[in-house]
């Protein structure tokens, strides 16, 4: 399953995910760093990608719709990127299971 990471999260997260064996890209790689939410939503749909975001709006939008991309809502305080990447990658097996179960919105809460 591909993962599309939005602009609120660092592009290096996509790189860390790829190094760990996941199919991940950041919106900046497609020239979408300043794109509207609707454009990013449609990009995730066209790529059949999990939309990885810190933006609550995407989670609310997905919860209100019957269709759309799976949304992975990254929550938590401001932590340095290394800690975020370590925590995120260690949670990927559980995240993958939630995606496989077809959960529309999955929350990842970092500390």
N, C-alpha and C positions, 0 to 999 in steps of 0.2 A: 504494500500500500504506500503510495507516495504521500509526502507531507509537504505542505506549502506554509512557510513561516512568514507572518506579516511583519510590517515595518517596526512595530513596537519592540520586537525582539531582535537581538543582534544577528547579522548575517553569519557570524561565526558559529551560531547554533546549528545552522544547516550543514556547515562544514564538519562540525563535531559529530553530527548524526551520520553523515556519509562515511566518515572514518570508522564509525561503529557498525557500518553495514546497512544503514537505512537509506531509503530513497527520499532525499530531502532537498528542498530548494527554498531560497529566500525570495520574496517578491522583487527585491532589487535586481536579482539575476535576470528578470524578465522586463526590466524597466518600469516596474509598478510600485516603486518605493513611495510615490506620492499619489497613488491611485485612490479612487473613491472606494468605499466599502463595497458598493455594488459591483465594481469592476473586479475587485479581489475575490468576491463571492463567486462571480461567474468564472473566473480563472480556476478557482478550486473545483468547481463543478466540471469544467471542461477537461481538467486533468484527473478527475476522480480522486482528488487529493483530500487528505485530512487537513483542515484549516487550523493552524496552530497560532493562537492569538492571546494577547493580554486584554483585549477589548471585550468588555462584557456585552456590548451591542451585538456582536456576532453570535454569542451564546443565546441571547434573548431572541434574536431573529430565527435561529435554527429551532429553538424550542417552540416557536409560534408557527413554524411551517411543517408541512408533511414531507417536504423534499428539500434537498440541498446537501451540502457537504457535511461530513462529520466535523464537529468543532471540538478542538482540544483547547480548553480554556486554561491558560497558565496563570495561576494566582499566587500571591505571596508578596512578601516585602521586597525591598530593594536589596538584592544580594549580588555579590560580584559574579562575573560571568563563569569563572571556574566552578564555583559552588553550584550555580544554576545548571551548568552542563552536567556536572557529576550527578546531581540529584535527578535531573531529567532523564539522563541515559539509564540510570539505575531503575527508574520507573517504567522504562519503555516496554518491558515484557507485559506488565499489567495494563499499560495503555493499549498495546497491541491486542490484548485479549478483549478489552472493552470495545475497540473498533470492530473486531471480528464478531462480537455479539450484536453489533448493529446499534450501539448506543449513539444517539444523535449528538449528545454533548457529554464530554468527559472532562472532569476538572483535574488539573494537576496543581497541587498546593505545595510550593517550595517553602523552605524556611529561611 
